[in-house]
Amino acid sequence: MLRRLIKRTIGSAALAPFARGRTRQSLLHRVNVVYLHYVGEDRPYYSDFYLGTTLDQLDDDLRRLKEHFAFCSLAQVVGATTEIELDGKPLLALTFDDGFDLVRNGAIEVLDAHGVSATTFVVTSTLDNANLMWRNKLSAIRALCPESVLVGHYNALMMKAGLPVAQSGRAAMHASESWPTNRKEELVDQLWAACGMPPLAEFLDQHRPYFTREELRQWLTRGHGVGLHTHSHPRCSELLGEAVMAEIVEPGLSLKQELDLDFLPLSYPFGVRLKPEIELDLWEQGLFDCVFGIGGFAPRGTPPLRLERACMEGDYRYEVFGRAFVGRPRATATKLPPGRPVSAPKRDRPSESRPLGAAREDPEIPGPRARCRSVR
C-alpha cells in the first residue's frame, strides 16, 4: 500500500508545473512505447487482470496523453534518431498485447478518431479464436467456478504434478506463473475439465475474444501494425532450441509472410526475455526489427533487441511520467556474453543456416548502437 502511494505521488508530481520541464526532457531522450491488453467491459477470460479500460476510458486516456506526446507508429518511434519530437512533444507509440479483438469491439474507431496508429502483438495459437490462451483460461475458471471447487481441484492437480498447492484462487493464479512452460497447456486443460467448465469451442464461439486473420488484414489496411507475442504465451527464459523455433521463429515467419509485413516487432510475455545468448542469436537471424520487455521507457541508444515498454493500464501516471521524472530506467551497459556482437542484422530474410544457440564463427564485436529502420 505504501509503495503504491509513493508511486502515485511521484506520478502526480511529474506533471506538476515545477517538474513538467524535467519530465519532458527525460521523455525526449527515451524510446516511449506504452502497452495495454484488453479494451472493453469485464469478461470472464480477463476478469483477473481487468483494470477498467473501456472504450470511453481509452478515449479519455488518449486525449490526456496527446496533451504531452505526439503519437506515431511503433516503427517511427523506434527508428527515430534526430527527429525525437513533433510539435514540441516527445514521440509515443501505443501497443496492445495478447491479440485481443480491437475491430469488432470498436476500439479501432477510437484509435482512428485520435489519429493513433497502434500495434497489436498477437499470440498466434489464438488467432481466429482457435484456442483460449492459458492465462485467459485460468481467469475464466476463476470467474465462473466457485473458489472452493477451484482450489480443491487445483491442489489435487498440483500434488499429482509435484507442484506447490495454493490456499486461494488468487494464490493459484499467482502460482501458475511458475508452472513449467512445457506443461502449462496440459495443466490448465486438466483444470478446465475438472472444474466442469463448458466445452472450449462453445466458450470461444460465445466470446470470440481475439483477432481473426481477416480482422488483422483490416487492421493493417487502416494503418495499424502487427507484432508477435509468441505462439502460446510461455515464459521465454525457459525456452531452448526447438521450443524457440516453435514459439517465436516459426510463428514470426508465418505472420510476416501471411500478412506481408515489412516491420515485425516481438514483445515478450510477462516481459521475461530469452536467455541472453539465445536472444542475441535470434536477433542475428534478422526476423524481428525490435524486441520489447516491460521495464519502462528505454533510454535512446538502447539496442533494439533490448527495448522496454511502460504500462498504460489503470493509473499509469507513475509508469509513463513518474519513471521518466526520476530517471528510471537508467541507461546501463548491455550485459551480453563476451565475443557476441550487437549489430543490426541483415534484413533481406531470416537465416536458416544455423540453429539458435549454436556456436558461431565470428568473434568480432561491432559497435553497440544498432537501431531499427522505419517503415517507408
C-alpha positions as CSV (number, residue, x, y, z in Angstrom):
1,M,0.0,0.0,0.0
2,L,2.8,2.4,0.9
3,R,4.7,1.6,-2.3
4,R,1.5,2.3,-4.3
5,L,1.0,5.6,-2.5
6,I,4.6,6.6,-3.2
7,K,4.3,5.8,-6.9
8,R,1.0,7.7,-7.2
9,T,2.6,10.7,-5.5
10,I,5.6,10.6,-7.9
11,G,3.3,10.2,-10.9
12,S,1.3,13.3,-9.9
13,A,4.4,15.3,-9.1
14,A,6.0,14.6,-12.5
15,L,3.1,16.5,-14.2
16,A,3.2,19.5,-11.7
17,P,4.3,22.8,-13.2
18,F,7.6,22.8,-11.3
19,A,8.5,19.3,-12.7
20,R,6.9,19.3,-16.1
21,G,10.0,20.5,-17.9
22,R,12.3,17.9,-16.4
23,T,9.8,15.2,-17.2
24,R,9.6,16.3,-20.8
25,Q,13.4,16.5,-21.2
26,S,13.7,12.9,-19.9
27,L,11.0,11.7,-22.3
28,L,12.7,13.3,-25.2
29,H,15.7,11.0,-24.6
30,R,13.7,7.8,-24.3
31,V,12.1,5.4,-26.7
32,N,8.5,5.9,-25.5
33,V,6.2,2.9,-26.1
34,V,3.2,2.0,-23.9
35,Y,1.1,-1.1,-23.8
36,L,-2.4,-2.2,-23.0
37,H,-4.0,-5.6,-23.2
38,Y,-7.8,-5.8,-23.3
39,V,-10.3,-3.0,-24.2
40,G,-14.0,-3.4,-23.3
41,E,-16.3,-4.4,-20.5
42,D,-15.2,-7.0,-17.9
43,R,-15.3,-10.6,-19.3
44,P,-14.6,-13.9,-17.5
45,Y,-11.4,-14.6,-19.6
46,Y,-9.9,-11.3,-18.4
47,S,-11.5,-10.7,-15.0
48,D,-8.3,-11.4,-13.1
49,F,-6.4,-8.7,-14.9
50,Y,-9.1,-6.2,-15.7
51,L,-8.4,-2.6,-14.7
52,G,-11.4,-0.8,-16.3
53,T,-10.1,0.1,-19.8
54,T,-13.4,0.5,-21.5
55,L,-13.8,2.3,-24.9
56,D,-14.7,5.5,-23.0
57,Q,-11.6,5.1,-20.8
58,L,-9.4,4.5,-23.8
59,D,-10.8,7.6,-25.5
60,D,-10.1,9.7,-22.3
61,D,-6.6,8.2,-21.9
62,L,-5.6,9.0,-25.5
63,R,-6.9,12.6,-25.2
64,R,-4.9,13.1,-22.0
65,L,-1.7,11.6,-23.4
66,K,-2.0,13.7,-26.5
67,E,-1.5,16.8,-24.3
68,H,2.0,15.6,-23.6
69,F,3.0,13.3,-26.5
70,A,2.8,13.1,-30.3
71,F,1.5,9.7,-31.2
72,C,3.5,7.9,-34.0
73,S,3.7,4.4,-35.3
74,L,5.9,2.0,-33.4
75,A,8.3,1.8,-36.4
76,Q,8.6,5.6,-36.4
77,V,9.2,5.8,-32.6
78,V,11.8,3.0,-32.6
79,G,13.6,4.3,-35.7
80,A,13.7,8.0,-34.6
81,T,17.2,9.4,-34.2
82,T,17.3,13.1,-34.8
83,E,13.6,13.8,-35.1
84,I,12.7,12.8,-31.5
85,E,9.8,15.3,-31.1
86,L,6.8,16.5,-33.1
87,D,5.1,19.9,-32.5
88,G,7.3,20.2,-29.4
89,K,6.2,16.9,-27.9
90,P,8.1,13.7,-27.3
91,L,7.0,10.8,-29.6
92,L,4.9,7.9,-28.2
93,A,3.8,4.6,-29.7
94,L,0.8,2.6,-28.5
95,T,0.8,-1.2,-28.4
96,F,-1.6,-4.0,-27.3
97,D,-0.6,-7.4,-26.0
98,D,-2.3,-10.8,-26.3
99,G,-4.1,-10.2,-29.6
100,F,-7.5,-9.3,-28.2
101,D,-10.0,-8.0,-30.7
102,L,-9.8,-4.3,-31.4
103,V,-12.1,-4.2,-34.5
104,R,-15.4,-5.8,-33.5
105,N,-15.3,-4.1,-30.1
106,G,-15.0,-0.6,-31.7
107,A,-11.5,0.2,-30.3
108,I,-10.2,0.8,-33.8
109,E,-12.8,3.6,-34.2
110,V,-11.5,5.3,-31.1
111,L,-7.9,5.0,-32.3
112,D,-8.7,6.3,-35.7
113,A,-10.7,9.3,-34.3
114,H,-7.5,10.3,-32.4
115,G,-5.2,9.6,-35.4
116,V,-3.3,7.0,-33.4
117,S,-1.5,4.2,-35.3
118,A,-1.3,1.2,-32.8
119,T,0.4,-2.2,-32.9
120,T,-1.2,-5.4,-31.7
121,F,1.1,-8.2,-30.5
122,V,-0.7,-11.5,-31.2
123,V,-0.5,-14.9,-29.7
124,T,-0.7,-17.0,-32.9
125,S,-2.3,-20.1,-31.3
126,T,-5.4,-17.9,-30.5
127,L,-5.8,-16.4,-34.0
128,D,-9.3,-17.0,-35.4
129,N,-10.3,-17.8,-31.9
130,A,-8.9,-21.3,-32.3
131,N,-7.9,-21.5,-28.7
132,L,-8.1,-19.6,-25.4
133,M,-4.7,-18.5,-24.1
134,W,-3.8,-20.4,-20.9
135,R,-3.8,-17.4,-18.6
136,N,-7.2,-16.4,-20.0
137,K,-8.4,-20.0,-19.3
138,L,-7.3,-19.6,-15.7
139,S,-9.1,-16.3,-15.4
140,A,-12.3,-17.8,-16.9
141,I,-12.2,-20.7,-14.4
142,R,-11.7,-18.2,-11.5
143,A,-14.6,-16.1,-12.7
144,L,-17.1,-19.0,-13.3
145,C,-16.1,-21.7,-10.8
146,P,-16.8,-21.5,-7.0
147,E,-13.5,-20.8,-5.3
148,S,-13.7,-23.9,-3.0
149,V,-14.2,-26.1,-6.0
150,L,-11.4,-24.4,-8.0
151,V,-8.9,-24.6,-5.1
152,G,-9.7,-28.3,-4.4
153,H,-9.2,-29.3,-8.0
154,Y,-6.2,-27.1,-8.4
155,N,-4.4,-28.6,-5.3
156,A,-5.2,-32.2,-6.3
157,L,-3.7,-31.5,-9.8
158,M,-0.7,-29.8,-8.3
159,M,0.0,-32.6,-5.9
160,K,-0.2,-35.1,-8.7
161,A,2.2,-33.0,-10.8
162,G,4.6,-32.4,-7.9
163,L,4.0,-28.6,-7.8
164,P,3.1,-26.3,-4.9
165,V,-0.5,-26.1,-3.8
166,A,-2.4,-22.8,-3.2
167,Q,-4.7,-21.6,-0.4
168,S,-7.0,-19.5,-2.6
169,G,-7.9,-18.9,-6.2
170,R,-5.9,-15.7,-6.2
171,A,-2.8,-17.6,-4.9
172,A,-3.4,-20.3,-7.6
173,M,-3.4,-17.7,-10.3
174,H,-0.1,-16.3,-9.0
175,A,1.5,-19.7,-8.5
176,S,0.6,-20.8,-12.1
177,E,3.2,-18.3,-13.4
178,S,5.8,-20.7,-12.1
179,W,4.4,-23.7,-13.9
180,P,6.9,-25.5,-16.1
181,T,6.4,-23.8,-19.5
182,N,6.2,-27.2,-21.3
183,R,3.3,-28.3,-19.1
184,K,1.2,-25.2,-18.9
185,E,-1.3,-26.3,-21.6
186,E,-1.7,-29.8,-20.2
187,L,-2.2,-28.5,-16.6
188,V,-4.7,-25.7,-17.5
189,D,-6.8,-28.1,-19.7
190,Q,-7.0,-30.6,-17.0
191,L,-8.1,-28.0,-14.5
192,W,-10.7,-26.7,-17.1
193,A,-12.2,-30.2,-17.3
194,A,-12.0,-30.9,-13.6
195,C,-13.9,-27.7,-12.8
196,G,-16.7,-28.5,-15.1
197,M,-16.2,-25.6,-17.5
198,P,-18.2,-25.6,-20.7
199,P,-16.7,-27.1,-23.9
200,L,-13.9,-24.8,-25.0
201,A,-15.3,-24.4,-28.6
202,E,-18.6,-23.3,-27.1
203,F,-16.9,-20.8,-24.8
204,L,-14.9,-19.4,-27.7
205,D,-17.9,-19.2,-30.0
206,Q,-19.8,-17.2,-27.4
207,H,-17.0,-14.7,-26.5
208,R,-14.7,-14.6,-29.6
209,P,-12.0,-12.6,-27.6
210,Y,-9.3,-12.4,-30.2
211,F,-8.5,-11.1,-33.7
212,T,-9.2,-13.2,-36.7
213,R,-6.8,-13.2,-39.6
214,E,-9.2,-11.3,-41.7
215,E,-9.6,-8.7,-39.0
216,L,-5.8,-8.4,-38.8
217,R,-5.8,-7.6,-42.5
218,Q,-8.5,-4.9,-41.9
219,W,-6.4,-3.6,-39.0
220,L,-3.3,-3.3,-41.3
221,T,-5.3,-1.7,-44.1
222,R,-6.4,1.1,-41.7
223,G,-2.8,2.0,-40.9
224,H,-2.1,-0.1,-37.8
225,G,0.7,-2.7,-37.1
226,V,1.1,-6.3,-36.1
227,G,3.8,-7.9,-34.0
228,L,4.4,-11.3,-32.4
229,H,3.7,-12.1,-28.7
230,T,4.8,-15.8,-29.2
231,H,2.7,-18.8,-30.2
232,S,1.3,-19.7,-26.8
233,H,2.5,-17.1,-24.2
234,P,5.3,-19.0,-22.4
235,R,8.0,-17.7,-20.0
236,C,10.6,-17.3,-22.7
237,S,13.5,-17.6,-20.2
238,E,12.7,-21.4,-20.2
239,L,12.8,-21.8,-24.0
240,L,15.6,-23.6,-25.7
241,G,16.3,-24.9,-29.2
242,E,13.2,-26.4,-30.8
243,A,11.0,-24.5,-28.3
244,V,12.4,-21.2,-29.5
245,M,11.7,-22.2,-33.1
246,A,8.1,-23.3,-32.3
247,E,7.2,-20.3,-30.0
248,I,9.0,-17.5,-31.8
249,V,10.7,-18.2,-35.1
250,E,8.1,-20.2,-36.9
251,P,5.1,-18.1,-35.9
252,G,7.1,-14.9,-36.7
253,L,7.9,-16.2,-40.2
254,S,4.3,-17.2,-40.7
255,L,3.0,-13.8,-39.6
256,K,5.5,-11.9,-41.8
257,Q,4.7,-13.9,-44.9
258,E,1.0,-14.3,-44.5
259,L,0.4,-10.6,-43.7
260,D,3.2,-9.3,-46.0
261,L,4.8,-7.4,-43.1
262,D,7.9,-5.2,-43.7
263,F,8.2,-4.4,-40.0
264,L,7.9,-7.1,-37.4
265,P,8.4,-6.4,-33.6
266,L,8.4,-9.0,-30.8
267,S,7.1,-8.5,-27.3
268,Y,7.9,-11.0,-24.5
269,P,5.0,-12.5,-22.5
270,F,5.4,-11.3,-18.8
271,G,8.3,-9.2,-20.1
272,V,10.5,-12.2,-19.5
273,R,13.3,-12.4,-22.0
274,L,15.1,-15.3,-23.7
275,K,18.5,-16.3,-22.3
276,P,20.9,-13.6,-23.5
277,E,22.9,-15.8,-25.8
278,I,19.7,-17.2,-27.4
279,E,18.2,-13.7,-27.7
280,L,21.2,-12.4,-29.5
281,D,21.2,-15.4,-31.9
282,L,17.5,-14.8,-32.6
283,W,18.3,-11.1,-33.3
284,E,21.0,-12.1,-35.8
285,Q,18.6,-14.2,-37.7
286,G,17.1,-10.9,-39.0
287,L,13.4,-11.8,-38.5
288,F,12.5,-9.1,-35.9
289,D,13.0,-5.4,-36.2
290,C,12.9,-4.7,-32.4
291,V,12.2,-6.7,-29.2
292,F,10.4,-5.5,-26.1
293,G,10.2,-6.2,-22.4
294,I,8.0,-4.2,-19.9
295,G,10.6,-2.4,-17.8
296,G,9.6,1.2,-18.7
297,F,10.7,3.6,-21.4
298,A,14.3,2.6,-22.5
299,P,16.9,5.4,-22.9
300,R,17.7,6.3,-26.5
301,G,20.7,4.4,-27.7
302,T,19.4,1.1,-26.2
303,P,20.0,-1.7,-28.7
304,P,16.7,-2.5,-30.4
305,L,16.7,-6.1,-29.2
306,R,16.7,-4.8,-25.6
307,L,13.9,-2.2,-25.7
308,E,11.2,-1.9,-23.0
309,R,7.6,-0.5,-22.7
310,A,5.6,1.2,-20.0
311,C,2.1,0.0,-18.8
312,M,-0.8,2.3,-19.7
313,E,-3.5,0.4,-17.7
314,G,-5.1,1.8,-14.6
315,D,-3.4,4.8,-13.0
316,Y,-0.5,5.0,-15.4
317,R,1.0,8.3,-14.3
318,Y,3.9,6.8,-12.5
319,E,4.8,4.3,-15.3
320,V,4.5,6.9,-18.1
321,F,5.6,10.1,-16.4
322,G,7.0,9.3,-12.9
323,R,9.6,6.9,-14.0
324,A,10.9,9.4,-16.5
325,F,10.9,12.2,-13.9
326,V,13.2,10.2,-11.5
327,G,15.3,8.9,-14.4
328,R,14.2,5.3,-14.4
329,P,15.2,3.0,-16.0
330,R,18.7,4.4,-16.3
331,A,21.0,3.7,-19.2
332,T,23.1,0.7,-18.4
333,A,25.7,-1.3,-20.3
334,T,24.0,-4.2,-22.2
335,K,25.1,-7.4,-20.5
336,L,26.0,-9.9,-23.2
337,P,28.2,-12.9,-23.4
338,P,31.8,-12.0,-24.4
339,G,32.5,-12.1,-28.1
340,R,28.9,-11.6,-29.1
341,P,28.2,-8.6,-31.3
342,V,25.2,-6.3,-31.0
343,S,24.8,-5.2,-34.6
344,A,21.9,-4.5,-36.9
345,P,21.1,-7.8,-38.6
346,K,20.7,-8.1,-42.4
347,R,17.1,-7.5,-43.4
348,D,16.8,-9.5,-46.6
349,R,15.5,-12.6,-45.0
350,P,16.0,-14.7,-41.8
351,S,19.0,-17.0,-41.9
352,E,18.2,-20.7,-41.8
353,S,21.8,-21.9,-41.8
354,R,22.4,-22.1,-38.1
355,P,20.2,-23.3,-35.2
356,L,19.6,-20.8,-32.4
357,G,22.2,-21.2,-29.7
358,A,24.7,-22.9,-32.0
359,A,28.4,-21.9,-31.9
360,R,29.3,-19.0,-34.3
361,E,32.5,-18.4,-36.1
362,D,32.5,-14.6,-36.0
363,P,34.4,-13.3,-32.9
364,E,34.4,-9.6,-33.9
365,I,32.4,-7.1,-31.8
366,P,30.9,-4.2,-33.8
367,G,29.6,-1.0,-32.2
368,P,26.6,-1.3,-29.8
369,R,24.2,1.3,-31.2
370,A,22.1,-0.7,-33.7
371,R,18.7,0.6,-34.5
372,C,15.6,-0.5,-36.3
373,R,14.7,1.0,-39.7
374,S,11.4,2.9,-40.0
375,V,8.6,1.8,-42.3
376,R,8.7,3.7,-45.5
